[in-house]
């Protein structure tokens, strides 16, 4: 049994893709979850093959514990947006500290140093990308999108959206040229 820690693995599609790719080369997966794959060791499987599969599909092997912590921060924040866990906005530091069993000041410094932006800025960028997706889906109005993303009011979302994208939400909707980034490519 061997455990791998994977960078850029942010959703169920990532898990499905890697499960399929590993299966194609005869690797038996014992468990797979975001950031981690456990598989049955086999003499025919080498590290170069595994790294090739990962790299060809936009993933990387995590070799450093600080990189693993950063990936876990990203995964936790992405999950809160995708799963509608809106209660972290006001207590992000408490939420991340509890989830990762580390002091928030350590997490914040590590994240800023490695990624070049604060955790809060990264979280805003995630929310704006999710807002773009919700606008594109055209199922919710702007107020409902703001509520879904836990903004106090839609004008706060509108202000952040314009600040990040350089255009209003209405202009983005009319543009119909969706320039969304995958959540794992925000940084």
PyMOL CGO cylinders between C-alpha atoms (Angstrom):
from pymol import cmd
from pymol.cgo import CYLINDER

trace = [
    CYLINDER, 0.00, 0.00, 0.00, 1.33, 3.42, -0.95, 0.3, 1, 1, 1, 1, 1, 1,
    CYLINDER, 1.33, 3.42, -0.95, -0.11, 6.87, -0.30, 0.3, 1, 1, 1, 1, 1, 1,
    CYLINDER, -0.11, 6.87, -0.30, 0.32, 9.84, -2.62, 0.3, 1, 1, 1, 1, 1, 1,
    CYLINDER, 0.32, 9.84, -2.62, -0.48, 13.46, -1.89, 0.3, 1, 1, 1, 1, 1, 1,
    CYLINDER, -0.48, 13.46, -1.89, -1.67, 15.26, -5.02, 0.3, 1, 1, 1, 1, 1, 1,
    CYLINDER, -1.67, 15.26, -5.02, -1.63, 18.99, -5.85, 0.3, 1, 1, 1, 1, 1, 1,
    CYLINDER, -1.63, 18.99, -5.85, -4.49, 20.59, -7.88, 0.3, 1, 1, 1, 1, 1, 1,
    CYLINDER, -4.49, 20.59, -7.88, -6.98, 17.84, -7.06, 0.3, 1, 1, 1, 1, 1, 1,
    CYLINDER, -6.98, 17.84, -7.06, -10.00, 19.99, -6.26, 0.3, 1, 1, 1, 1, 1, 1,
    CYLINDER, -10.00, 19.99, -6.26, -13.22, 18.19, -7.18, 0.3, 1, 1, 1, 1, 1, 1,
    CYLINDER, -13.22, 18.19, -7.18, -14.94, 14.87, -7.75, 0.3, 1, 1, 1, 1, 1, 1,
    CYLINDER, -14.94, 14.87, -7.75, -14.12, 15.03, -11.48, 0.3, 1, 1, 1, 1, 1, 1,
    CYLINDER, -14.12, 15.03, -11.48, -10.43, 15.13, -10.53, 0.3, 1, 1, 1, 1, 1, 1,
    CYLINDER, -10.43, 15.13, -10.53, -10.88, 11.98, -8.47, 0.3, 1, 1, 1, 1, 1, 1,
    CYLINDER, -10.88, 11.98, -8.47, -12.76, 10.24, -11.30, 0.3, 1, 1, 1, 1, 1, 1,
    CYLINDER, -12.76, 10.24, -11.30, -10.17, 11.22, -13.88, 0.3, 1, 1, 1, 1, 1, 1,
    CYLINDER, -10.17, 11.22, -13.88, -7.26, 9.96, -11.81, 0.3, 1, 1, 1, 1, 1, 1,
    CYLINDER, -7.26, 9.96, -11.81, -9.09, 6.74, -10.91, 0.3, 1, 1, 1, 1, 1, 1,
    CYLINDER, -9.09, 6.74, -10.91, -9.61, 6.09, -14.63, 0.3, 1, 1, 1, 1, 1, 1,
    CYLINDER, -9.61, 6.09, -14.63, -6.02, 6.94, -15.54, 0.3, 1, 1, 1, 1, 1, 1,
    CYLINDER, -6.02, 6.94, -15.54, -4.58, 4.75, -12.79, 0.3, 1, 1, 1, 1, 1, 1,
    CYLINDER, -4.58, 4.75, -12.79, -6.89, 1.90, -13.79, 0.3, 1, 1, 1, 1, 1, 1,
    CYLINDER, -6.89, 1.90, -13.79, -5.71, 2.11, -17.44, 0.3, 1, 1, 1, 1, 1, 1,
    CYLINDER, -5.71, 2.11, -17.44, -2.16, 1.23, -16.37, 0.3, 1, 1, 1, 1, 1, 1,
    CYLINDER, -2.16, 1.23, -16.37, -3.23, -1.47, -13.91, 0.3, 1, 1, 1, 1, 1, 1,
    CYLINDER, -3.23, -1.47, -13.91, -2.93, 0.42, -10.65, 0.3, 1, 1, 1, 1, 1, 1,
    CYLINDER, -2.93, 0.42, -10.65, -5.42, -0.74, -8.03, 0.3, 1, 1, 1, 1, 1, 1,
    CYLINDER, -5.42, -0.74, -8.03, -6.72, 2.20, -6.02, 0.3, 1, 1, 1, 1, 1, 1,
    CYLINDER, -6.72, 2.20, -6.02, -7.62, 1.38, -2.43, 0.3, 1, 1, 1, 1, 1, 1,
    CYLINDER, -7.62, 1.38, -2.43, -8.98, 4.84, -1.60, 0.3, 1, 1, 1, 1, 1, 1,
    CYLINDER, -8.98, 4.84, -1.60, -9.17, 8.20, -3.26, 0.3, 1, 1, 1, 1, 1, 1,
    CYLINDER, -9.17, 8.20, -3.26, -10.13, 11.55, -1.82, 0.3, 1, 1, 1, 1, 1, 1,
    CYLINDER, -10.13, 11.55, -1.82, -9.23, 15.12, -2.51, 0.3, 1, 1, 1, 1, 1, 1,
    CYLINDER, -9.23, 15.12, -2.51, -5.49, 15.57, -2.23, 0.3, 1, 1, 1, 1, 1, 1,
    CYLINDER, -5.49, 15.57, -2.23, -4.81, 11.86, -1.56, 0.3, 1, 1, 1, 1, 1, 1,
    CYLINDER, -4.81, 11.86, -1.56, -4.68, 8.52, -3.37, 0.3, 1, 1, 1, 1, 1, 1,
    CYLINDER, -4.68, 8.52, -3.37, -3.87, 5.24, -1.68, 0.3, 1, 1, 1, 1, 1, 1,
    CYLINDER, -3.87, 5.24, -1.68, -3.03, 2.41, -4.04, 0.3, 1, 1, 1, 1, 1, 1,
    CYLINDER, -3.03, 2.41, -4.04, -1.75, -1.13, -3.99, 0.3, 1, 1, 1, 1, 1, 1,
    CYLINDER, -1.75, -1.13, -3.99, 1.98, -1.31, -4.63, 0.3, 1, 1, 1, 1, 1, 1,
    CYLINDER, 1.98, -1.31, -4.63, 3.06, -3.30, -7.63, 0.3, 1, 1, 1, 1, 1, 1,
    CYLINDER, 3.06, -3.30, -7.63, 6.54, -4.08, -8.93, 0.3, 1, 1, 1, 1, 1, 1,
    CYLINDER, 6.54, -4.08, -8.93, 5.51, -2.91, -12.41, 0.3, 1, 1, 1, 1, 1, 1,
    CYLINDER, 5.51, -2.91, -12.41, 4.55, 0.54, -11.16, 0.3, 1, 1, 1, 1, 1, 1,
    CYLINDER, 4.55, 0.54, -11.16, 7.32, 3.09, -10.76, 0.3, 1, 1, 1, 1, 1, 1,
    CYLINDER, 7.32, 3.09, -10.76, 7.41, 6.69, -9.61, 0.3, 1, 1, 1, 1, 1, 1,
    CYLINDER, 7.41, 6.69, -9.61, 8.06, 7.98, -13.13, 0.3, 1, 1, 1, 1, 1, 1,
    CYLINDER, 8.06, 7.98, -13.13, 4.86, 6.35, -14.39, 0.3, 1, 1, 1, 1, 1, 1,
    CYLINDER, 4.86, 6.35, -14.39, 2.83, 7.86, -11.55, 0.3, 1, 1, 1, 1, 1, 1,
    CYLINDER, 2.83, 7.86, -11.55, 4.34, 11.32, -12.02, 0.3, 1, 1, 1, 1, 1, 1,
    CYLINDER, 4.34, 11.32, -12.02, 3.72, 11.06, -15.77, 0.3, 1, 1, 1, 1, 1, 1,
    CYLINDER, 3.72, 11.06, -15.77, 0.03, 10.31, -15.23, 0.3, 1, 1, 1, 1, 1, 1,
    CYLINDER, 0.03, 10.31, -15.23, -0.27, 13.19, -12.78, 0.3, 1, 1, 1, 1, 1, 1,
    CYLINDER, -0.27, 13.19, -12.78, 1.62, 15.72, -14.90, 0.3, 1, 1, 1, 1, 1, 1,
    CYLINDER, 1.62, 15.72, -14.90, -0.22, 14.77, -18.12, 0.3, 1, 1, 1, 1, 1, 1,
    CYLINDER, -0.22, 14.77, -18.12, -3.51, 15.53, -16.38, 0.3, 1, 1, 1, 1, 1, 1,
    CYLINDER, -3.51, 15.53, -16.38, -2.52, 18.82, -14.70, 0.3, 1, 1, 1, 1, 1, 1,
    CYLINDER, -2.52, 18.82, -14.70, -1.68, 17.42, -11.27, 0.3, 1, 1, 1, 1, 1, 1,
    CYLINDER, -1.68, 17.42, -11.27, 1.53, 17.32, -9.29, 0.3, 1, 1, 1, 1, 1, 1,
    CYLINDER, 1.53, 17.32, -9.29, 2.92, 15.09, -6.61, 0.3, 1, 1, 1, 1, 1, 1,
    CYLINDER, 2.92, 15.09, -6.61, 3.23, 16.90, -3.29, 0.3, 1, 1, 1, 1, 1, 1,
    CYLINDER, 3.23, 16.90, -3.29, 6.61, 16.20, -1.77, 0.3, 1, 1, 1, 1, 1, 1,
    CYLINDER, 6.61, 16.20, -1.77, 6.80, 18.85, 0.93, 0.3, 1, 1, 1, 1, 1, 1,
    CYLINDER, 6.80, 18.85, 0.93, 4.61, 19.12, 4.06, 0.3, 1, 1, 1, 1, 1, 1,
    CYLINDER, 4.61, 19.12, 4.06, 4.21, 22.89, 3.66, 0.3, 1, 1, 1, 1, 1, 1,
    CYLINDER, 4.21, 22.89, 3.66, 2.89, 22.30, 0.12, 0.3, 1, 1, 1, 1, 1, 1,
    CYLINDER, 2.89, 22.30, 0.12, 0.44, 19.80, 1.59, 0.3, 1, 1, 1, 1, 1, 1,
    CYLINDER, 0.44, 19.80, 1.59, -0.81, 22.36, 4.09, 0.3, 1, 1, 1, 1, 1, 1,
    CYLINDER, -0.81, 22.36, 4.09, -1.29, 24.91, 1.29, 0.3, 1, 1, 1, 1, 1, 1,
    CYLINDER, -1.29, 24.91, 1.29, -3.22, 22.37, -0.77, 0.3, 1, 1, 1, 1, 1, 1,
    CYLINDER, -3.22, 22.37, -0.77, -5.41, 21.61, 2.23, 0.3, 1, 1, 1, 1, 1, 1,
    CYLINDER, -5.41, 21.61, 2.23, -6.15, 25.32, 2.72, 0.3, 1, 1, 1, 1, 1, 1,
    CYLINDER, -6.15, 25.32, 2.72, -7.20, 25.59, -0.93, 0.3, 1, 1, 1, 1, 1, 1,
    CYLINDER, -7.20, 25.59, -0.93, -9.30, 22.43, -0.76, 0.3, 1, 1, 1, 1, 1, 1,
    CYLINDER, -9.30, 22.43, -0.76, -11.10, 23.59, 2.39, 0.3, 1, 1, 1, 1, 1, 1,
    CYLINDER, -11.10, 23.59, 2.39, -11.93, 26.96, 0.84, 0.3, 1, 1, 1, 1, 1, 1,
    CYLINDER, -11.93, 26.96, 0.84, -13.03, 25.45, -2.47, 0.3, 1, 1, 1, 1, 1, 1,
    CYLINDER, -13.03, 25.45, -2.47, -15.22, 22.96, -0.62, 0.3, 1, 1, 1, 1, 1, 1,
    CYLINDER, -15.22, 22.96, -0.62, -16.92, 25.71, 1.37, 0.3, 1, 1, 1, 1, 1, 1,
    CYLINDER, -16.92, 25.71, 1.37, -17.86, 27.49, -1.85, 0.3, 1, 1, 1, 1, 1, 1,
    CYLINDER, -17.86, 27.49, -1.85, -18.91, 24.36, -3.73, 0.3, 1, 1, 1, 1, 1, 1,
    CYLINDER, -18.91, 24.36, -3.73, -20.88, 22.93, -0.81, 0.3, 1, 1, 1, 1, 1, 1,
    CYLINDER, -20.88, 22.93, -0.81, -22.54, 26.17, 0.22, 0.3, 1, 1, 1, 1, 1, 1,
    CYLINDER, -22.54, 26.17, 0.22, -20.84, 26.29, 3.62, 0.3, 1, 1, 1, 1, 1, 1,
    CYLINDER, -20.84, 26.29, 3.62, -21.28, 29.98, 4.03, 0.3, 1, 1, 1, 1, 1, 1,
    CYLINDER, -21.28, 29.98, 4.03, -20.54, 30.26, 7.73, 0.3, 1, 1, 1, 1, 1, 1,
    CYLINDER, -20.54, 30.26, 7.73, -16.78, 30.64, 7.31, 0.3, 1, 1, 1, 1, 1, 1,
    CYLINDER, -16.78, 30.64, 7.31, -16.74, 34.12, 5.81, 0.3, 1, 1, 1, 1, 1, 1,
    CYLINDER, -16.74, 34.12, 5.81, -16.71, 35.86, 9.18, 0.3, 1, 1, 1, 1, 1, 1,
    CYLINDER, -16.71, 35.86, 9.18, -14.64, 33.23, 10.98, 0.3, 1, 1, 1, 1, 1, 1,
    CYLINDER, -14.64, 33.23, 10.98, -12.23, 32.03, 8.30, 0.3, 1, 1, 1, 1, 1, 1,
    CYLINDER, -12.23, 32.03, 8.30, -9.31, 32.03, 10.71, 0.3, 1, 1, 1, 1, 1, 1,
    CYLINDER, -9.31, 32.03, 10.71, -11.17, 29.90, 13.26, 0.3, 1, 1, 1, 1, 1, 1,
    CYLINDER, -11.17, 29.90, 13.26, -12.53, 27.61, 10.56, 0.3, 1, 1, 1, 1, 1, 1,
    CYLINDER, -12.53, 27.61, 10.56, -9.14, 26.93, 8.93, 0.3, 1, 1, 1, 1, 1, 1,
    CYLINDER, -9.14, 26.93, 8.93, -7.33, 26.63, 12.26, 0.3, 1, 1, 1, 1, 1, 1,
    CYLINDER, -7.33, 26.63, 12.26, -9.80, 24.01, 13.42, 0.3, 1, 1, 1, 1, 1, 1,
    CYLINDER, -9.80, 24.01, 13.42, -9.85, 22.09, 10.11, 0.3, 1, 1, 1, 1, 1, 1,
    CYLINDER, -9.85, 22.09, 10.11, -6.06, 22.01, 9.76, 0.3, 1, 1, 1, 1, 1, 1,
    CYLINDER, -6.06, 22.01, 9.76, -5.07, 21.92, 13.44, 0.3, 1, 1, 1, 1, 1, 1,
    CYLINDER, -5.07, 21.92, 13.44, -2.70, 24.84, 13.02, 0.3, 1, 1, 1, 1, 1, 1,
    CYLINDER, -2.70, 24.84, 13.02, -2.62, 28.40, 14.28, 0.3, 1, 1, 1, 1, 1, 1,
    CYLINDER, -2.62, 28.40, 14.28, -4.11, 30.72, 11.67, 0.3, 1, 1, 1, 1, 1, 1,
    CYLINDER, -4.11, 30.72, 11.67, -1.18, 33.15, 11.80, 0.3, 1, 1, 1, 1, 1, 1,
    CYLINDER, -1.18, 33.15, 11.80, 1.15, 30.31, 10.74, 0.3, 1, 1, 1, 1, 1, 1,
    CYLINDER, 1.15, 30.31, 10.74, -1.22, 29.25, 7.95, 0.3, 1, 1, 1, 1, 1, 1,
    CYLINDER, -1.22, 29.25, 7.95, -1.62, 32.84, 6.77, 0.3, 1, 1, 1, 1, 1, 1,
    CYLINDER, -1.62, 32.84, 6.77, 2.12, 33.59, 6.69, 0.3, 1, 1, 1, 1, 1, 1,
    CYLINDER, 2.12, 33.59, 6.69, 2.90, 30.29, 4.95, 0.3, 1, 1, 1, 1, 1, 1,
    CYLINDER, 2.90, 30.29, 4.95, 0.18, 30.84, 2.35, 0.3, 1, 1, 1, 1, 1, 1,
    CYLINDER, 0.18, 30.84, 2.35, 1.14, 34.45, 1.62, 0.3, 1, 1, 1, 1, 1, 1,
    CYLINDER, 1.14, 34.45, 1.62, 4.82, 33.61, 1.34, 0.3, 1, 1, 1, 1, 1, 1,
    CYLINDER, 4.82, 33.61, 1.34, 4.32, 30.68, -1.02, 0.3, 1, 1, 1, 1, 1, 1,
    CYLINDER, 4.32, 30.68, -1.02, 1.38, 31.95, -3.10, 0.3, 1, 1, 1, 1, 1, 1,
    CYLINDER, 1.38, 31.95, -3.10, 2.06, 35.69, -3.11, 0.3, 1, 1, 1, 1, 1, 1,
    CYLINDER, 2.06, 35.69, -3.11, -1.47, 36.61, -1.97, 0.3, 1, 1, 1, 1, 1, 1,
    CYLINDER, -1.47, 36.61, -1.97, -3.34, 36.44, 1.30, 0.3, 1, 1, 1, 1, 1, 1,
    CYLINDER, -3.34, 36.44, 1.30, -5.79, 33.67, 2.10, 0.3, 1, 1, 1, 1, 1, 1,
    CYLINDER, -5.79, 33.67, 2.10, -8.54, 36.28, 2.12, 0.3, 1, 1, 1, 1, 1, 1,
    CYLINDER, -8.54, 36.28, 2.12, -7.66, 37.50, -1.41, 0.3, 1, 1, 1, 1, 1, 1,
    CYLINDER, -7.66, 37.50, -1.41, -7.57, 33.91, -2.64, 0.3, 1, 1, 1, 1, 1, 1,
    CYLINDER, -7.57, 33.91, -2.64, -10.99, 33.27, -1.07, 0.3, 1, 1, 1, 1, 1, 1,
    CYLINDER, -10.99, 33.27, -1.07, -12.42, 36.37, -2.77, 0.3, 1, 1, 1, 1, 1, 1,
    CYLINDER, -12.42, 36.37, -2.77, -11.01, 35.20, -6.11, 0.3, 1, 1, 1, 1, 1, 1,
    CYLINDER, -11.01, 35.20, -6.11, -12.67, 31.80, -5.59, 0.3, 1, 1, 1, 1, 1, 1,
    CYLINDER, -12.67, 31.80, -5.59, -15.99, 33.46, -4.82, 0.3, 1, 1, 1, 1, 1, 1,
    CYLINDER, -15.99, 33.46, -4.82, -15.77, 35.65, -7.93, 0.3, 1, 1, 1, 1, 1, 1,
    CYLINDER, -15.77, 35.65, -7.93, -15.03, 32.64, -10.13, 0.3, 1, 1, 1, 1, 1, 1,
    CYLINDER, -15.03, 32.64, -10.13, -18.05, 30.88, -8.58, 0.3, 1, 1, 1, 1, 1, 1,
    CYLINDER, -18.05, 30.88, -8.58, -20.14, 34.01, -9.22, 0.3, 1, 1, 1, 1, 1, 1,
    CYLINDER, -20.14, 34.01, -9.22, -19.05, 33.90, -12.88, 0.3, 1, 1, 1, 1, 1, 1,
    CYLINDER, -19.05, 33.90, -12.88, -20.16, 30.28, -13.06, 0.3, 1, 1, 1, 1, 1, 1,
    CYLINDER, -20.16, 30.28, -13.06, -23.54, 31.11, -11.50, 0.3, 1, 1, 1, 1, 1, 1,
    CYLINDER, -23.54, 31.11, -11.50, -24.01, 34.04, -13.90, 0.3, 1, 1, 1, 1, 1, 1,
    CYLINDER, -24.01, 34.04, -13.90, -23.19, 31.77, -16.83, 0.3, 1, 1, 1, 1, 1, 1,
    CYLINDER, -23.19, 31.77, -16.83, -25.69, 29.16, -15.65, 0.3, 1, 1, 1, 1, 1, 1,
    CYLINDER, -25.69, 29.16, -15.65, -28.37, 31.89, -15.69, 0.3, 1, 1, 1, 1, 1, 1,
    CYLINDER, -28.37, 31.89, -15.69, -30.47, 30.21, -12.99, 0.3, 1, 1, 1, 1, 1, 1,
    CYLINDER, -30.47, 30.21, -12.99, -30.12, 32.87, -10.27, 0.3, 1, 1, 1, 1, 1, 1,
    CYLINDER, -30.12, 32.87, -10.27, -30.40, 36.64, -10.29, 0.3, 1, 1, 1, 1, 1, 1,
    CYLINDER, -30.40, 36.64, -10.29, -27.56, 38.76, -8.92, 0.3, 1, 1, 1, 1, 1, 1,
    CYLINDER, -27.56, 38.76, -8.92, -29.14, 39.06, -5.47, 0.3, 1, 1, 1, 1, 1, 1,
    CYLINDER, -29.14, 39.06, -5.47, -29.54, 35.28, -5.23, 0.3, 1, 1, 1, 1, 1, 1,
    CYLINDER, -29.54, 35.28, -5.23, -25.94, 34.80, -6.32, 0.3, 1, 1, 1, 1, 1, 1,
    CYLINDER, -25.94, 34.80, -6.32, -24.84, 37.20, -3.58, 0.3, 1, 1, 1, 1, 1, 1,
    CYLINDER, -24.84, 37.20, -3.58, -26.90, 35.28, -1.03, 0.3, 1, 1, 1, 1, 1, 1,
    CYLINDER, -26.90, 35.28, -1.03, -25.53, 31.94, -2.28, 0.3, 1, 1, 1, 1, 1, 1,
    CYLINDER, -25.53, 31.94, -2.28, -21.98, 33.20, -1.83, 0.3, 1, 1, 1, 1, 1, 1,
    CYLINDER, -21.98, 33.20, -1.83, -22.74, 34.63, 1.63, 0.3, 1, 1, 1, 1, 1, 1,
    CYLINDER, -22.74, 34.63, 1.63, -22.45, 38.31, 0.81, 0.3, 1, 1, 1, 1, 1, 1,
    CYLINDER, -22.45, 38.31, 0.81, -24.33, 40.60, 3.17, 0.3, 1, 1, 1, 1, 1, 1,
    CYLINDER, -24.33, 40.60, 3.17, -25.95, 42.24, 0.16, 0.3, 1, 1, 1, 1, 1, 1,
    CYLINDER, -25.95, 42.24, 0.16, -25.68, 42.10, -3.61, 0.3, 1, 1, 1, 1, 1, 1,
    CYLINDER, -25.68, 42.10, -3.61, -23.97, 45.50, -3.81, 0.3, 1, 1, 1, 1, 1, 1,
    CYLINDER, -23.97, 45.50, -3.81, -21.00, 44.10, -1.85, 0.3, 1, 1, 1, 1, 1, 1,
    CYLINDER, -21.00, 44.10, -1.85, -20.69, 41.26, -4.37, 0.3, 1, 1, 1, 1, 1, 1,
    CYLINDER, -20.69, 41.26, -4.37, -21.12, 43.71, -7.26, 0.3, 1, 1, 1, 1, 1, 1,
    CYLINDER, -21.12, 43.71, -7.26, -18.35, 45.92, -5.87, 0.3, 1, 1, 1, 1, 1, 1,
    CYLINDER, -18.35, 45.92, -5.87, -15.95, 42.99, -5.38, 0.3, 1, 1, 1, 1, 1, 1,
    CYLINDER, -15.95, 42.99, -5.38, -16.84, 41.54, -8.78, 0.3, 1, 1, 1, 1, 1, 1,
    CYLINDER, -16.84, 41.54, -8.78, -16.02, 44.82, -10.51, 0.3, 1, 1, 1, 1, 1, 1,
    CYLINDER, -16.02, 44.82, -10.51, -12.84, 45.24, -8.48, 0.3, 1, 1, 1, 1, 1, 1,
    CYLINDER, -12.84, 45.24, -8.48, -11.57, 41.77, -9.43, 0.3, 1, 1, 1, 1, 1, 1,
    CYLINDER, -11.57, 41.77, -9.43, -12.78, 41.53, -13.04, 0.3, 1, 1, 1, 1, 1, 1,
    CYLINDER, -12.78, 41.53, -13.04, -12.84, 45.19, -14.10, 0.3, 1, 1, 1, 1, 1, 1,
    CYLINDER, -12.84, 45.19, -14.10, -16.47, 44.96, -15.22, 0.3, 1, 1, 1, 1, 1, 1,
    CYLINDER, -16.47, 44.96, -15.22, -19.90, 44.87, -13.69, 0.3, 1, 1, 1, 1, 1, 1,
    CYLINDER, -19.90, 44.87, -13.69, -21.81, 41.61, -13.31, 0.3, 1, 1, 1, 1, 1, 1,
    CYLINDER, -21.81, 41.61, -13.31, -24.35, 42.86, -15.87, 0.3, 1, 1, 1, 1, 1, 1,
    CYLINDER, -24.35, 42.86, -15.87, -21.60, 43.64, -18.39, 0.3, 1, 1, 1, 1, 1, 1,
    CYLINDER, -21.60, 43.64, -18.39, -20.07, 40.21, -17.78, 0.3, 1, 1, 1, 1, 1, 1,
    CYLINDER, -20.07, 40.21, -17.78, -23.44, 38.53, -18.38, 0.3, 1, 1, 1, 1, 1, 1,
    CYLINDER, -23.44, 38.53, -18.38, -24.02, 40.47, -21.61, 0.3, 1, 1, 1, 1, 1, 1,
    CYLINDER, -24.02, 40.47, -21.61, -20.51, 39.79, -22.84, 0.3, 1, 1, 1, 1, 1, 1,
    CYLINDER, -20.51, 39.79, -22.84, -21.27, 36.06, -23.18, 0.3, 1, 1, 1, 1, 1, 1,
    CYLINDER, -21.27, 36.06, -23.18, -17.52, 35.39, -23.47, 0.3, 1, 1, 1, 1, 1, 1,
    CYLINDER, -17.52, 35.39, -23.47, -16.94, 33.32, -20.39, 0.3, 1, 1, 1, 1, 1, 1,
    CYLINDER, -16.94, 33.32, -20.39, -13.38, 33.85, -19.24, 0.3, 1, 1, 1, 1, 1, 1,
    CYLINDER, -13.38, 33.85, -19.24, -13.66, 31.66, -16.18, 0.3, 1, 1, 1, 1, 1, 1,
    CYLINDER, -13.66, 31.66, -16.18, -10.63, 30.01, -14.65, 0.3, 1, 1, 1, 1, 1, 1,
    CYLINDER, -10.63, 30.01, -14.65, -10.80, 26.50, -13.20, 0.3, 1, 1, 1, 1, 1, 1,
    CYLINDER, -10.80, 26.50, -13.20, -10.64, 26.77, -9.41, 0.3, 1, 1, 1, 1, 1, 1,
    CYLINDER, -10.64, 26.77, -9.41, -7.33, 24.89, -9.29, 0.3, 1, 1, 1, 1, 1, 1,
    CYLINDER, -7.33, 24.89, -9.29, -5.79, 27.46, -11.69, 0.3, 1, 1, 1, 1, 1, 1,
    CYLINDER, -5.79, 27.46, -11.69, -6.64, 30.59, -9.72, 0.3, 1, 1, 1, 1, 1, 1,
    CYLINDER, -6.64, 30.59, -9.72, -3.08, 30.56, -8.43, 0.3, 1, 1, 1, 1, 1, 1,
]
cmd.load_cgo(trace, "trace")
